[in-house]
Amino acid sequence: MATVILGDMDDLAGFLRTRRSRVDPAVAGIPTDSRRRVEGLRREEVAHLSGVSVDYYVRLEQGRATQPSDQVLDALAGVLGLDETERGHLYRLARKPRRRAKTPSTRIRPELLRVLDLVADAPALIMDHRLDVLAGNRLAGLLYGRPIPGLNVARHIFLEEAERGFYAEWETCTLDVVGHLRLAVGRYPDDPRLASLVGELAMGSERFRRLWARADVRARTHGCKVYHHPLVGLLELHQENFALPGESNMELLVMTAAPGSPTEDGLRLLAGLGADSGAGHQTVPTENAHLR
């Protein structure tokens, strides 16, 4: 089962099929009746609305047409109702370069670690495209209740915390994770560790398999994260994601509490509970460490 999922990780044909299946024909101006058995749009309907021949669109969905023009891609994106993230993903899948993108380094510059040290009142992490946490400050380690080295957020959500309630909005978190990983495999289809992670999640989680089959992509830059911490209770944190210049696959994540809120008090209490640990930032020791 995992082999089938991995084989379709960066497939333009599969992405087009899933996108047209979710389009409401009535919204697209196509009359429907009770006899219609197709979910979403038919191939010939997408072709007609996009201004391409049915034969050409069929070849696109069968993976037999290469390098579609900008005009064709723009038309398809419009018919399929793609948002900005999905549109970029469509272009990436359709324009696979002859030379695949090199899997990026996960080595962290010392200057970035000094930035983490400066963030004292909020959990802060540096994460790569695989959702491996490469470094974190002391409060991040206290939030997750475990050492930062070795933490993979996707594995944590799907395989370790699915039944424990740490993520108060677990279902939303799973959507974000799968959408992020779909984008990642579009950018780095030859990353063996990323492929291994997807296979592990597919083997271990039925929900992951169902969400992966939908081929949804998501790029989340900020938003609310709610945790049920076993020591300090409910924490409603606002997460900001900062892309790191020169590190195309890394982001700095900072999770803050609203001033005067119960969550601010909870973070302060959490910091106090861990004050005796004396720990600073925690990092993955080597670039090639296997984050399990």
Buried (B, 14 or more C-beta within 10 A) or exposed (E): EBEEBBEBBBBBBBBBBBBBBBBEBEEBEBEEEEEEEEEBBBBEBBBBBBEBEBEBBBBBBEEEBEEBEEEBBBBBBEBBBBEEBBBBBBBBBBEBEEEEBEBBEBEBEEEBBEBBEEBEEBBBBBBBBBBBBBBBBBBBBBBBEEEBBBBBBBBBBBBBBBEEEBBBEBEBBBBBBBBBBBBBBBBBBEBEBBBBBBBBBBEBBEBBBEBBBBBBBBBEEEEEBBBBBEEBBEBBBBBBBBEBEEBEBBBBBBBBBEEEEBBBEBBEBBBEEBEEEEBEBBBBEEEEBEBE
